[in-house]
Structures are given as structure tokens and as C-alpha cells.
Amino acid sequence: MVREFPSRPWVGVGVVVWQHDRVLLIRRRHPPGAGQWGLPGGAQQLGETLFEAAVREVQEETGLSVTPYAVITAVDGISRDPDGQIRFHYTLVEVAAGYDGDADPVAADDAIDARWVALEDVSTLIEWSETLRVIMTAAEQRRG
């Protein structure tokens, strides 16, 4: 199915992975957001639950096995071309997950880089305000 200039929105999952007080970020290889830092994630596959999609996407993009535990929020990801046509349209369900290991992520698949980032440093890398909002919402939910 065509993701670029689609006939309908795609359901995607973004994953806020916590390792103690650090968040897992990846730098995207492909549009939308190519070259930008963001959360691991991608399109949900047919027959796959949100949490299964979250585990698969993090594994594919970083090599890490995570444990999803909550839905944080949902975000509309709509990108238009210069003529105003919808180039990408994702309904992104943002999921919180934990990682108990001590391994560093290894960028693969859609990620050209991956790293653990201290919460206070996340805003220096993230360009899309919605991603930053999701991470901060997840941090508040964790504290609460």
C-alpha cells in the first residue's frame, strides 16, 4: 500500500522508551522527517496490536527489546508538498515502554543514528514540537 500521497491515513506507533531517566531517540533515514531526531516507531501491520508494533519497531530500528506498558496520547502527523497536497498522513499512537538492560542502541532499518538522551537534553535534538510534547507528557505521567 502506498504511504506517500495516500488515499487514507496510516496508523503508526511512536515509542517513548525509558532507560532510567534517559529517552531513546533515533535519527530518521526516510521521509517524513528524514534526517531529524525523533522517537522510534512506524506503521502498524495488519493483525498486530499497538504494543506488538511498538516492540517490533524498536527492535528493527535499534536492536533493543523493550516492554510497552501504556498509551500516552495520539498525534496527527500530516505533511503536505509545496502544492498543498497531502504527502503523508499518519495517526500516531504514542506508547510508553521500558528498557531494563544496559546496551546501547544500534541504528538499523529506518534509523541512521540512535542514542540514549537525558530528558533535559531532548529539546536540543527534537525539531517537531509534537514529539517534544509527547516526551514531556510521558515524563509527567511517569512522575504522577
N, CA, C and O atoms as a MOPAC input file, in Angstrom:
PM7 MOZYME 1SCF
protein

 N      0.84200 1    -1.17800 1     0.00000 1
 C      0.00000 1     0.00000 1     0.00000 1
 C      0.89000 1     1.24500 1     0.00000 1
 O      1.97500 1     1.25500 1     0.58100 1
 N      0.41600 1     2.25900 1    -0.64600 1
 C      1.18900 1     3.47000 1    -0.85300 1
 C      1.12500 1     4.36300 1     0.38700 1
 O      0.04300 1     4.70500 1     0.86200 1
 N      2.30100 1     4.73600 1     0.90400 1
 C      2.34400 1     5.63500 1     2.05900 1
 C      2.49200 1     7.09200 1     1.63600 1
 O      2.01000 1     7.99500 1     2.31800 1
 N      3.16300 1     7.31500 1     0.50300 1
 C      3.33200 1     8.68400 1     0.03100 1
 C      2.14300 1     9.03700 1    -0.86200 1
 O      1.78400 1     8.27300 1    -1.75800 1
 N      1.53500 1    10.20000 1    -0.61100 1
 C      0.31000 1    10.63300 1    -1.27700 1
 C     -0.76900 1     9.54700 1    -1.13400 1
 O     -1.28400 1     9.03900 1    -2.13000 1
 N     -1.10100 1     9.20200 1     0.11000 1
 C     -2.03300 1     8.09100 1     0.36600 1
 C     -3.49600 1     8.48700 1     0.10900 1
 O     -3.84200 1     9.66500 1     0.01200 1
 N     -4.32300 1     7.46200 1     0.00500 1
 C     -5.76600 1     7.68900 1    -0.14100 1
 C     -6.47000 1     7.67500 1     1.21200 1
 O     -7.65900 1     7.98000 1     1.30400 1
 N     -5.73500 1     7.32100 1     2.25100 1
 C     -6.28000 1     7.27700 1     3.60500 1
 C     -5.13500 1     7.42500 1     4.60200 1
 O     -3.97800 1     7.21900 1     4.23800 1
 N     -5.43300 1     7.77700 1     5.84700 1
 C     -4.37500 1     7.85800 1     6.86000 1
 C     -3.82600 1     6.46900 1     7.18900 1
 O     -4.53000 1     5.46600 1     7.07100 1
 N     -2.57600 1     6.42900 1     7.59900 1
 C     -1.93900 1     5.21500 1     8.11000 1
 C     -1.91500 1     5.29300 1     9.62700 1
 O     -1.76900 1     6.37300 1    10.20000 1
 N     -2.05900 1     4.13600 1    10.27700 1
 C     -1.89500 1     4.08400 1    11.72700 1
 C     -0.43200 1     3.76600 1    11.99500 1
 O      0.12200 1     2.79700 1    11.47400 1
 N      0.17900 1     4.60800 1    12.82400 1
 C      1.55900 1     4.38700 1    13.20100 1
 C      1.69300 1     4.39000 1    14.70300 1
 O      0.79500 1     4.83200 1    15.42000 1
 N      2.81200 1     3.89700 1    15.17300 1
 C      3.10400 1     3.88700 1    16.59500 1
 C      4.44600 1     4.57500 1    16.80300 1
 O      5.40300 1     4.33200 1    16.06800 1
 N      4.50500 1     5.43800 1    17.81500 1
 C      5.75400 1     6.04200 1    18.25400 1
 C      6.01000 1     5.53800 1    19.66100 1
 O      5.06900 1     5.33600 1    20.42800 1
 N      7.27500 1     5.33400 1    20.00900 1
 C      7.57400 1     4.70200 1    21.28700 1
 C      8.53300 1     5.57000 1    22.10500 1
 O      9.65500 1     5.85100 1    21.68300 1
 N      8.06500 1     5.98700 1    23.28100 1
 C      8.91700 1     6.68800 1    24.23200 1
 C      9.50200 1     5.61700 1    25.14000 1
 O      8.83500 1     5.11800 1    26.04500 1
 N     10.76400 1     5.27200 1    24.88100 1
 C     11.43800 1     4.22300 1    25.63900 1
 C     12.29400 1     4.86400 1    26.72400 1
 O     13.12600 1     5.72900 1    26.45300 1
 N     12.06800 1     4.41800 1    27.95900 1
 C     12.81900 1     4.92400 1    29.10700 1
 C     13.86300 1     3.91500 1    29.55700 1
 O     13.58400 1     2.72400 1    29.69100 1
 N     15.05000 1     4.40700 1    29.78200 1
 C     16.09300 1     3.66400 1    30.48500 1
 C     16.51100 1     4.58500 1    31.62800 1
 O     17.28200 1     5.52400 1    31.43200 1
 N     16.00100 1     4.31000 1    32.80200 1
 C     16.18100 1     5.18900 1    33.96700 1
 C     15.61700 1     6.56800 1    33.61900 1
 O     14.41400 1     6.68400 1    33.38600 1
 N     16.44500 1     7.61600 1    33.57700 1
 C     15.96700 1     8.96300 1    33.24900 1
 C     16.35100 1     9.38200 1    31.83800 1
 O     16.37100 1    10.57100 1    31.51800 1
 N     16.65200 1     8.40700 1    31.00200 1
 C     17.02500 1     8.71300 1    29.61900 1
 C     15.97400 1     8.19200 1    28.64800 1
 O     15.28100 1     7.21300 1    28.92300 1
 N     15.87000 1     8.87000 1    27.50400 1
 C     14.90500 1     8.53900 1    26.46400 1
 C     15.66800 1     8.07700 1    25.21900 1
 O     16.72600 1     8.61300 1    24.89100 1
 N     15.12200 1     7.09100 1    24.54700 1
 C     15.71100 1     6.58400 1    23.31500 1
 C     15.25400 1     7.44200 1    22.13500 1
 O     14.05500 1     7.59900 1    21.90100 1
 N     16.21100 1     7.99200 1    21.39700 1
 C     15.89900 1     8.75900 1    20.19000 1
 C     16.59600 1     8.13800 1    18.99700 1
 O     17.67000 1     7.54900 1    19.12000 1
 N     15.97000 1     8.28000 1    17.84300 1
 C     16.59300 1     7.85200 1    16.59800 1
 C     16.60100 1     9.02200 1    15.61700 1
 O     15.79800 1     9.94900 1    15.71100 1
 N     17.52500 1     8.94500 1    14.68700 1
 C     17.56400 1     9.92000 1    13.58500 1
 C     17.05300 1     9.20000 1    12.34700 1
 O     17.62300 1     8.19400 1    11.92600 1
 N     15.98100 1     9.71600 1    11.77000 1
 C     15.27300 1     9.03500 1    10.68400 1
 C     16.04100 1     9.04600 1     9.36200 1
 O     16.66800 1    10.03700 1     8.98700 1
 N     15.96700 1     7.91800 1     8.68200 1
 C     16.59900 1     7.75500 1     7.36500 1
 C     15.66300 1     8.21300 1     6.23600 1
 O     16.11700 1     8.78800 1     5.24600 1
 N     14.35700 1     7.95800 1     6.38800 1
 C     13.39400 1     8.17700 1     5.30500 1
 C     12.36300 1     9.24200 1     5.68700 1
 O     12.13300 1     9.49100 1     6.87000 1
 N     11.73500 1     9.87600 1     4.66900 1
 C     10.63900 1    10.78400 1     4.95300 1
 C      9.44400 1    10.01300 1     5.52400 1
 O      9.33500 1     8.80900 1     5.29600 1
 N      8.56800 1    10.66100 1     6.24200 1
 C      8.69200 1    12.05600 1     6.65600 1
 C      9.70700 1    12.21000 1     7.78500 1
 O      9.91500 1    11.28900 1     8.57500 1
 N     10.31500 1    13.34300 1     7.85100 1
 C     11.27600 1    13.62000 1     8.91500 1
 C     12.66700 1    13.07400 1     8.66300 1
 O     13.42600 1    12.88700 1     9.61400 1
 N     13.02700 1    12.81500 1     7.42300 1
 C     14.36100 1    12.29100 1     7.11900 1
 C     15.42600 1    13.23200 1     7.67100 1
 O     15.37700 1    14.44200 1     7.45100 1
 N     16.39100 1    12.65700 1     8.39300 1
 C     17.48600 1    13.42900 1     8.97400 1
 C     17.16400 1    14.03000 1    10.32800 1
 O     18.05900 1    14.54700 1    10.99700 1
 N     15.91800 1    13.97600 1    10.74500 1
 C     15.52200 1    14.55900 1    12.02600 1
 C     15.53700 1    13.50700 1    13.13600 1
 O     15.35400 1    12.31400 1    12.89700 1
 N     15.76000 1    13.99400 1    14.35600 1
 C     15.68100 1    13.14200 1    15.53400 1
 C     14.23300 1    12.99700 1    15.95400 1
 O     13.45400 1    13.94700 1    15.87800 1
 N     13.88200 1    11.80800 1    16.39600 1
 C     12.52900 1    11.55300 1    16.86100 1
 C     12.47100 1    10.25200 1    17.63600 1
 O     13.49000 1     9.71400 1    18.06900 1
 N     11.27400 1     9.76800 1    17.79700 1
 C     11.04200 1     8.52400 1    18.52200 1
 C     11.09500 1     7.34800 1    17.56000 1
 O     10.72200 1     7.48400 1    16.39400 1
 N     11.55000 1     6.20500 1    18.03000 1
 C     11.43100 1     5.02000 1    17.18000 1
 C      9.95800 1     4.71900 1    16.95300 1
 O      9.11300 1     5.00400 1    17.80200 1
 N      9.66400 1     4.14500 1    15.80600 1
 C      8.28200 1     3.79800 1    15.51400 1
 C      8.05400 1     3.67000 1    14.03300 1
 O      8.96800 1     3.84600 1    13.22800 1
 N      6.81500 1     3.35800 1    13.68000 1
 C      6.46500 1     3.20200 1    12.28200 1
 C      5.06000 1     2.67800 1    12.13400 1
 O      4.28000 1     2.69100 1    13.08700 1
 N      4.73400 1     2.21800 1    10.94300 1
 C      3.38000 1     1.78100 1    10.63400 1
 C      3.04100 1     0.46300 1    11.31600 1
 O      3.85500 1    -0.45700 1    11.39200 1
 N      1.82500 1     0.40900 1    11.80100 1
 C      1.30100 1    -0.82600 1    12.38700 1
 C      0.94800 1    -1.77800 1    11.25200 1
 O      0.41200 1    -1.35500 1    10.22800 1
 N      1.24700 1    -3.05600 1    11.43100 1
 C      0.93400 1    -4.06300 1    10.42300 1
 C     -0.40300 1    -4.72100 1    10.71900 1
 O     -0.84900 1    -4.75500 1    11.86600 1
 N     -1.03100 1    -5.23900 1     9.68900 1
 C     -2.30600 1    -5.92400 1     9.81700 1
 C     -2.18000 1    -7.08500 1    10.80100 1
 O     -1.26600 1    -7.90100 1    10.68800 1
 N     -3.09800 1    -7.15700 1    11.76300 1
 C     -3.09900 1    -8.23300 1    12.74900 1
 C     -2.17700 1    -8.01000 1    13.92700 1
 O     -2.06200 1    -8.87500 1    14.79500 1
 N     -1.52100 1    -6.86700 1    13.97200 1
 C     -0.54900 1    -6.55600 1    15.01600 1
 C     -1.17200 1    -5.57600 1    16.00700 1
 O     -1.77600 1    -4.58400 1    15.60000 1
 N     -1.03000 1    -5.84700 1    17.30700 1
 C     -1.51100 1    -4.89500 1    18.30500 1
 C     -0.56000 1    -3.70300 1    18.36000 1
 O      0.55200 1    -3.75800 1    17.83600 1
 N     -1.01000 1    -2.62700 1    18.99800 1
 C     -0.13900 1    -1.45500 1    19.15900 1
 C      1.14900 1    -1.82000 1    19.88500 1
 O      2.23700 1    -1.41800 1    19.47400 1
 N      1.01900 1    -2.59000 1    20.97600 1
 C      2.21200 1    -2.95400 1    21.74700 1
 C      3.13700 1    -3.87500 1    20.94800 1
 O      4.35900 1    -3.76300 1    21.05200 1
 N      2.56600 1    -4.78500 1    20.15300 1
 C      3.39800 1    -5.63100 1    19.29200 1
 C      4.13200 1    -4.78100 1    18.25800 1
 O      5.31000 1    -5.01200 1    17.98300 1
 N      3.43600 1    -3.79900 1    17.68400 1
 C      4.06600 1    -2.89300 1    16.72000 1
 C      5.19400 1    -2.10700 1    17.38800 1
 O      6.25600 1    -1.91700 1    16.79400 1
 N      4.96900 1    -1.65200 1    18.61500 1
 C      5.99000 1    -0.89200 1    19.34400 1
 C      7.24100 1    -1.74200 1    19.56100 1
 O      8.35600 1    -1.28000 1    19.31700 1
 N      7.06200 1    -2.96500 1    20.01400 1
 C      8.20600 1    -3.86300 1    20.24600 1
 C      8.96000 1    -4.11400 1    18.94600 1
 O     10.18800 1    -4.03800 1    18.91700 1
 N      8.23100 1    -4.41400 1    17.86800 1
 C      8.85900 1    -4.70300 1    16.57600 1
 C      9.62500 1    -3.50400 1    16.04000 1
 O     10.77000 1    -3.63600 1    15.60800 1
 N      8.99200 1    -2.33000 1    16.06700 1
 C      9.64600 1    -1.14300 1    15.51200 1
 C     10.92300 1    -0.77800 1    16.27300 1
 O     11.93500 1    -0.45200 1    15.65200 1
 N     10.88900 1    -0.82900 1    17.59700 1
 C     12.09400 1    -0.51400 1    18.37500 1
 C     13.17500 1    -1.54600 1    18.08000 1
 O     14.34200 1    -1.18900 1    17.91800 1
 N     12.80400 1    -2.81700 1    18.00800 1
 C     13.76800 1    -3.88000 1    17.69500 1
 C     14.39600 1    -3.65500 1    16.31700 1
 O     15.61400 1    -3.75200 1    16.16400 1
 N     13.56200 1    -3.35600 1    15.31700 1
 C     14.06600 1    -3.15400 1    13.95900 1
 C     14.98900 1    -1.95200 1    13.86000 1
 O     15.99400 1    -2.00100 1    13.15100 1
 N     14.66200 1    -0.87000 1    14.56300 1
 C     15.40700 1     0.37700 1    14.41200 1
 C     16.59800 1     0.50400 1    15.34200 1
 O     17.50800 1     1.28600 1    15.06800 1
 N     16.61500 1    -0.25200 1    16.44800 1
 C     17.69700 1    -0.06400 1    17.43800 1
 C     18.30800 1    -1.35700 1    17.96500 1
 O     19.35100 1    -1.32100 1    18.61900 1
 N     17.67500 1    -2.50000 1    17.69100 1
 C     18.16600 1    -3.76900 1    18.21200 1
 C     17.79500 1    -4.03700 1    19.66000 1
 O     18.19500 1    -5.06300 1    20.21000 1
 N     17.04400 1    -3.14800 1    20.29400 1
 C     16.70100 1    -3.29900 1    21.70800 1
 C     15.33300 1    -3.95800 1    21.87100 1
 O     14.42300 1    -3.72400 1    21.07700 1
 N     15.20000 1    -4.78200 1    22.90600 1
 C     13.91800 1    -5.40100 1    23.25400 1
 C     13.31100 1    -4.62800 1    24.41200 1
 O     13.89800 1    -4.54500 1    25.49100 1
 N     12.13200 1    -4.06400 1    24.18300 1
 C     11.50100 1    -3.20100 1    25.18400 1
 C     10.18400 1    -3.80600 1    25.64700 1
 O      9.65300 1    -4.73800 1    25.04300 1
 N      9.67200 1    -3.24200 1    26.74700 1
 C      8.39300 1    -3.66400 1    27.30100 1
 C      7.42900 1    -2.47800 1    27.32400 1
 O      7.55100 1    -1.59800 1    28.17700 1
 N      6.46400 1    -2.44800 1    26.38300 1
 C      5.47300 1    -1.36800 1    26.39100 1
 C      4.52900 1    -1.53300 1    27.57900 1
 O      4.20600 1    -2.65300 1    27.97300 1
 N      4.08600 1    -0.40100 1    28.14900 1
 C      3.20300 1    -0.50900 1    29.30500 1
 C      2.05400 1     0.48800 1    29.32200 1
 O      1.17300 1     0.36300 1    30.17300 1
 N      2.01700 1     1.46700 1    28.43000 1
 C      0.91400 1     2.43200 1    28.46100 1
 C      0.81000 1     3.17700 1    27.13700 1
 O      1.80000 1     3.36600 1    26.43100 1
 N     -0.41300 1     3.59700 1    26.81700 1
 C     -0.63600 1     4.51900 1    25.70600 1
 C     -0.54800 1     5.92500 1    26.29400 1
 O     -1.21200 1     6.22900 1    27.28500 1
 N      0.26800 1     6.77900 1    25.68300 1
 C      0.47100 1     8.14800 1    26.17100 1
 C     -0.57700 1     9.08500 1    25.59000 1
 O     -1.28300 1     9.77300 1    26.32900 1
 N     -0.67500 1     9.11000 1    24.27200 1
 C     -1.58800 1    10.00800 1    23.56400 1
 C     -1.60700 1     9.60700 1    22.10000 1
 O     -0.94100 1     8.65000 1    21.70600 1
 N     -2.36800 1    10.33500 1    21.29200 1
 C     -2.37000 1    10.16400 1    19.84000 1
 C     -2.05700 1    11.51000 1    19.19200 1
 O     -2.41600 1    12.56600 1    19.71300 1
 N     -1.38800 1    11.45200 1    18.05800 1
 C     -0.92700 1    12.65200 1    17.36200 1
 C     -1.25600 1    12.52200 1    15.87800 1
 O     -1.13800 1    11.44000 1    15.30300 1
 N     -1.66600 1    13.62200 1    15.26300 1
 C     -1.86100 1    13.65700 1    13.82000 1
 C     -0.55600 1    14.08400 1    13.16800 1
 O     -0.02600 1    15.15500 1    13.46500 1
 N     -0.04400 1    13.25100 1    12.28400 1
 C      1.15900 1    13.59000 1    11.52600 1
 C      0.78600 1    13.76500 1    10.06300 1
 O      0.67700 1    12.78600 1     9.32400 1
 N      0.59100 1    15.00300 1     9.64700 1
 C      0.17800 1    15.29900 1     8.27900 1
 C      1.21800 1    16.21600 1     7.64600 1
 O      1.50100 1    17.30100 1     8.15500 1
 N      1.78400 1    15.76200 1     6.52000 1
 C      2.77800 1    16.55000 1     5.79000 1
 C      2.25800 1    16.83000 1     4.39500 1
 O      1.70300 1    15.95000 1     3.73800 1
 N      2.44300 1    18.07500 1     3.94600 1
 C      1.98600 1    18.47000 1     2.61300 1
 C      3.17900 1    18.80200 1     1.71400 1
 O      4.24000 1    19.20400 1     2.19200 1
 N      2.98700 1    18.62700 1     0.41700 1
 C      4.01500 1    19.01800 1    -0.53900 1
 C      3.87700 1    20.51900 1    -0.81600 1
 O      2.94900 1    21.14700 1    -0.30500 1
 N      4.77300 1    21.10800 1    -1.61000 1
 C      4.70900 1    22.55700 1    -1.86900 1
 C      3.39700 1    23.02400 1    -2.50900 1
 O      3.03600 1    24.19400 1    -2.39300 1
 N      2.68000 1    22.10800 1    -3.18900 1
 C      1.39800 1    22.46500 1    -3.81100 1
 C      0.21700 1    22.28900 1    -2.85800 1
 O     -0.92900 1    22.53100 1    -3.23700 1
 N      0.49600 1    21.86500 1    -1.61200 1
 C     -0.56300 1    21.69800 1    -0.63700 1
 C     -1.19400 1    20.31600 1    -0.61000 1
 O     -2.08700 1    20.06000 1     0.19800 1
 N     -0.74100 1    19.41600 1    -1.48800 1
 C     -1.26500 1    18.05300 1    -1.49800 1
 C     -0.71800 1    17.28400 1    -0.29000 1
 O      0.42200 1    17.49600 1     0.12400 1
 N     -1.53100 1    16.40000 1     0.26500 1
 C     -1.09100 1    15.61700 1     1.41700 1
 C     -0.09700 1    14.55800 1     0.95200 1
 O     -0.44800 1    13.63200 1     0.22100 1
 N      1.15600 1    14.71600 1     1.39500 1
 C      2.21900 1    13.77700 1     1.03200 1
 C      2.23300 1    12.57400 1     1.96700 1
 O      2.39300 1    11.43900 1     1.51900 1
 N      2.06500 1    12.81900 1     3.27600 1
 C      1.99700 1    11.75800 1     4.28100 1
 C      0.88400 1    12.09400 1     5.26200 1
 O      0.65700 1    13.25900 1     5.58700 1
 N      0.19000 1    11.05700 1     5.73200 1
 C     -0.82400 1    11.25800 1     6.76500 1
 C     -0.80900 1    10.03200 1     7.67700 1
 O     -1.20000 1     8.93100 1     7.28800 1
 N     -0.34000 1    10.26600 1     8.90800 1
 C     -0.30100 1     9.21900 1     9.91400 1
 C     -1.12000 1     9.63800 1    11.12200 1
 O     -1.06900 1    10.79400 1    11.54400 1
 N     -1.87200 1     8.70500 1    11.67600 1
 C     -2.43200 1     8.85300 1    13.00400 1
 C     -1.47800 1     8.06000 1    13.89800 1
 O     -1.43200 1     6.83200 1    13.83300 1
 N     -0.72100 1     8.76800 1    14.73000 1
 C      0.32300 1     8.15200 1    15.53400 1
 C     -0.15100 1     7.93000 1    16.96200 1
 O     -0.51800 1     8.87700 1    17.65800 1
 N     -0.14300 1     6.69900 1    17.38400 1
 C     -0.46500 1     6.36500 1    18.76100 1
 C      0.86600 1     6.23500 1    19.49400 1
 O      1.69900 1     5.39200 1    19.16000 1
 N      1.04700 1     7.08600 1    20.49600 1
 C      2.31300 1     7.15100 1    21.21900 1
 C      2.25000 1     6.24200 1    22.44200 1
 O      1.32500 1     6.33100 1    23.24900 1
 N      3.24000 1     5.37200 1    22.56800 1
 C      3.27700 1     4.33100 1    23.59500 1
 C      4.50700 1     4.52400 1    24.47600 1
 O      5.58400 1     4.85900 1    23.98300 1
 N      4.34400 1     4.31400 1    25.77100 1
 C      5.47900 1     4.33000 1    26.70500 1
 C      5.99600 1     2.90600 1    26.86800 1
 O      5.22500 1     1.94800 1    26.90700 1
 N      7.32200 1     2.78800 1    26.96400 1
 C      7.93600 1     1.47200 1    27.13600 1
 C      9.16200 1     1.61200 1    28.02700 1
 O      9.73700 1     2.69300 1    28.15200 1
 N      9.54500 1     0.51700 1    28.63500 1
 C     10.73300 1     0.49700 1    29.46500 1
 C     11.78900 1    -0.41900 1    28.87900 1
 O     11.49100 1    -1.37400 1    28.16100 1
 N     13.03700 1    -0.09800 1    29.20900 1
 C     14.17200 1    -0.94000 1    28.82900 1
 C     15.02100 1    -1.13500 1    30.07000 1
 O     15.52300 1    -0.16700 1    30.64200 1
 N     15.18400 1    -2.38800 1    30.49000 1
 C     15.90500 1    -2.68500 1    31.72000 1
 C     17.36700 1    -3.03100 1    31.50900 1
 O     18.10400 1    -3.17400 1    32.48400 1
 N     17.80100 1    -3.16700 1    30.28500 1
 C     19.18400 1    -3.54800 1    30.00300 1
 C     20.13600 1    -2.37500 1    30.05300 1
 O     19.76100 1    -1.25700 1    30.40600 1
 N     21.38400 1    -2.65500 1    29.68700 1
 C     22.39900 1    -1.60200 1    29.68400 1
 C     23.06500 1    -1.43900 1    28.31900 1
 O     24.09300 1    -0.77200 1    28.20300 1
 N     22.47800 1    -2.04800 1    27.28700 1
 C     23.05600 1    -1.96500 1    25.94500 1
 C     22.78500 1    -0.60900 1    25.31200 1
 O     21.78000 1     0.04400 1    25.59200 1
 N     23.70300 1    -0.21100 1    24.45900 1
 C     23.48800 1     0.97800 1    23.64500 1
 C     22.70600 1     0.57000 1    22.40400 1
 O     22.89700 1    -0.53700 1    21.90000 1
 N     21.83700 1     1.42900 1    21.90100 1
 C     21.09800 1     1.10700 1    20.68400 1
 C     22.03400 1     1.10300 1    19.47500 1
 O     23.03500 1     1.82000 1    19.44400 1
 N     21.69200 1     0.29300 1    18.49400 1
 C     22.43800 1     0.23000 1    17.24000 1
 C     21.47000 1     0.59900 1    16.11800 1
 O     20.48000 1    -0.09800 1    15.89300 1
 N     21.75400 1     1.68200 1    15.42500 1
 C     20.85500 1     2.16400 1    14.37900 1
 C     20.75700 1     1.15700 1    13.23800 1
 O     21.76800 1     0.64400 1    12.75900 1
 N     19.52000 1     0.88200 1    12.80900 1
 C     19.26900 1    -0.02000 1    11.69300 1
 C     17.93100 1     0.35400 1    11.06700 1
 O     17.22300 1     1.22200 1    11.57700 1
 N     17.58800 1    -0.29600 1     9.96900 1
 C     16.31200 1    -0.10000 1     9.28400 1
 C     16.12800 1     1.37700 1     8.94900 1
 O     16.90900 1     1.92600 1     8.17100 1
 N     15.12100 1     2.03100 1     9.51200 1
 C     14.82300 1     3.43300 1     9.19900 1
 C     15.68700 1     4.41200 1     9.99200 1
 O     15.57300 1     5.62100 1     9.78700 1
 N     16.53900 1     3.93200 1    10.88400 1
 C     17.34400 1     4.82200 1    11.72300 1
 C     18.77700 1     4.90800 1    11.19600 1
 O     19.39500 1     3.88900 1    10.88800 1
 N     19.30100 1     6.13700 1    11.09600 1
 C     20.70900 1     6.31600 1    10.71700 1
 C     21.56300 1     6.59100 1    11.94400 1
 O     22.79200 1     6.56900 1    11.86700 1
 N     20.92200 1     6.85000 1    13.07200 1
 C     21.61400 1     7.02000 1    14.34200 1
 C     20.60500 1     6.73900 1    15.43800 1
 O     19.40100 1     6.90700 1    15.24300 1
 N     21.09400 1     6.31300 1    16.58000 1
 C     20.22200 1     6.03500 1    17.72600 1
 C     21.03700 1     6.24700 1    18.98000 1
 O     22.21300 1     5.88900 1    19.03400 1
 N     20.41200 1     6.83100 1    19.99200 1
 C     21.13100 1     7.06700 1    21.23800 1
 C     20.18100 1     7.30600 1    22.39600 1
 O     19.02100 1     7.67800 1    22.21400 1
 N     20.71200 1     7.07900 1    23.60200 1
 C     20.01300 1     7.44500 1    24.83000 1
 C     20.30200 1     8.91200 1    25.09900 1
 O     21.44400 1     9.35700 1    24.98600 1
 N     19.26400 1     9.66400 1    25.45500 1
 C     19.40600 1    11.09500 1    25.68600 1
 C     18.75800 1    11.44200 1    27.03100 1
 O     17.63600 1    11.02500 1    27.31900 1
 N     19.47400 1    12.20200 1    27.83500 1
 C     18.91500 1    12.66600 1    29.10700 1
 C     17.70100 1    13.53600 1    28.81800 1
 O     17.69100 1    14.29800 1    27.85200 1
 N     16.68600 1    13.42200 1    29.65200 1
 C     15.44200 1    14.16000 1    29.43400 1
 C     15.69200 1    15.65400 1    29.25900 1
 O     15.07100 1    16.29000 1    28.40800 1
 N     16.60000 1    16.22000 1    30.06000 1
 C     16.85100 1    17.66300 1    29.96600 1
 C     17.54800 1    18.06600 1    28.66000 1
 O     17.60700 1    19.25300 1    28.34100 1
 N     18.07300 1    17.10100 1    27.90500 1
 C     18.76400 1    17.40100 1    26.65000 1
 C     17.91600 1    17.11200 1    25.40800 1
 O     18.32200 1    17.44100 1    24.29400 1
 N     16.76000 1    16.50800 1    25.58800 1
 C     15.91500 1    16.11200 1    24.46000 1
 C     15.57600 1    17.30000 1    23.56400 1
 O     15.59600 1    17.17200 1    22.33900 1
 N     15.27000 1    18.44000 1    24.14900 1
 C     14.83700 1    19.60400 1    23.35900 1
 C     15.93900 1    20.14500 1    22.44900 1
 O     15.63900 1    20.88300 1    21.51000 1
 N     17.19700 1    19.80400 1    22.69600 1
 C     18.28000 1    20.26300 1    21.82000 1
 C     18.33700 1    19.47000 1    20.51800 1
 O     18.96100 1    19.91400 1    19.55400 1
 N     17.69000 1    18.29400 1    20.47600 1
 C     17.72600 1    17.45400 1    19.27200 1
 C     16.40400 1    17.41600 1    18.51200 1
 O     16.39900 1    17.31700 1    17.28500 1
 N     15.29800 1    17.49200 1    19.21900 1
 C     13.97500 1    17.31900 1    18.61500 1
 C     13.53400 1    18.59700 1    17.90700 1
 O     13.56000 1    19.68200 1    18.48900 1
 N     13.12500 1    18.45600 1    16.63200 1
 C     12.63600 1    19.59900 1    15.85900 1
 C     11.11700 1    19.72500 1    15.88100 1
 O     10.59300 1    20.83800 1    15.93100 1
 N     10.40100 1    18.60100 1    15.84500 1
 C      8.94400 1    18.64100 1    15.77400 1
 C      8.38200 1    18.82700 1    17.17300 1
 O      8.59900 1    18.00000 1    18.05800 1
 N      7.66500 1    19.91000 1    17.36000 1
 C      7.14800 1    20.25500 1    18.68600 1
 C      6.22600 1    19.17800 1    19.25000 1
 O      6.17700 1    18.99300 1    20.46600 1
 N      5.50500 1    18.47500 1    18.40900 1
 C      4.61000 1    17.41400 1    18.88900 1
 C      5.40400 1    16.28200 1    19.53300 1
 O      4.97000 1    15.72300 1    20.54000 1
 N      6.55500 1    15.93800 1    18.97000 1
 C      7.38100 1    14.88200 1    19.56500 1
 C      7.86900 1    15.31600 1    20.93300 1
 O      7.85200 1    14.52700 1    21.87800 1
 N      8.29500 1    16.54000 1    21.04700 1
 C      8.75100 1    17.06100 1    22.34000 1
 C      7.60100 1    17.05300 1    23.34600 1
 O      7.79300 1    16.69000 1    24.50700 1
 N      6.41100 1    17.45000 1    22.90400 1
 C      5.23700 1    17.44300 1    23.78300 1
 C      4.92700 1    16.02300 1    24.26600 1
 O      4.61400 1    15.82100 1    25.43900 1
 N      5.01400 1    15.05300 1    23.37200 1
 C      4.73700 1    13.65300 1    23.73200 1
 C      5.73200 1    13.16600 1    24.78100 1
 O      5.34100 1    12.51600 1    25.75100 1
 N      7.00500 1    13.47400 1    24.59400 1
 C      8.02200 1    13.03800 1    25.55300 1
 C      7.78900 1    13.68400 1    26.91300 1
 O      7.89500 1    13.01800 1    27.94300 1
 N      7.47500 1    14.96200 1    26.92200 1
 C      7.22700 1    15.64700 1    28.19400 1
 C      5.95100 1    15.12800 1    28.87200 1
 O      5.89700 1    15.01200 1    30.09600 1
 N      4.93900 1    14.82000 1    28.07400 1
 C      3.72200 1    14.21700 1    28.62500 1
 C      4.03100 1    12.86100 1    29.24600 1
 O      3.54100 1    12.53900 1    30.32800 1
 N      4.84200 1    12.07400 1    28.55800 1
 C      5.24300 1    10.76800 1    29.08900 1
 C      6.02200 1    10.92600 1    30.39500 1
 O      5.82800 1    10.15200 1    31.33300 1
 N      6.89500 1    11.91800 1    30.45500 1
 C      7.67400 1    12.15800 1    31.67200 1
 C      6.74700 1    12.53500 1    32.83500 1
 O      6.93500 1    12.07500 1    33.96100 1
 N      5.74300 1    13.37800 1    32.54800 1
 C      4.78400 1    13.76300 1    33.60000 1
 C      3.98300 1    12.55600 1    34.06900 1
 O      3.75700 1    12.38700 1    35.26700 1
 N      3.55800 1    11.72700 1    33.14500 1
 C      2.79400 1    10.51600 1    33.51000 1
 C      3.64400 1     9.57300 1    34.35200 1
 O      3.13800 1     8.92700 1    35.27000 1
 N      4.91200 1     9.49700 1    34.04400 1
 C      5.83300 1     8.63900 1    34.80500 1
 C      5.97900 1     9.13100 1    36.25100 1
 O      6.02700 1     8.33200 1    37.18700 1
 N      6.04800 1    10.43600 1    36.41400 1
 C      6.21200 1    11.02300 1    37.74500 1
 C      4.92900 1    10.90900 1    38.56500 1
 O      4.96200 1    10.77500 1    39.78900 1
 N      3.78400 1    10.96600 1    37.85000 1
 C      2.49400 1    11.02400 1    38.53000 1
 C      2.05300 1     9.69400 1    39.03200 1
 O      0.98300 1     9.58200 1    39.62800 1

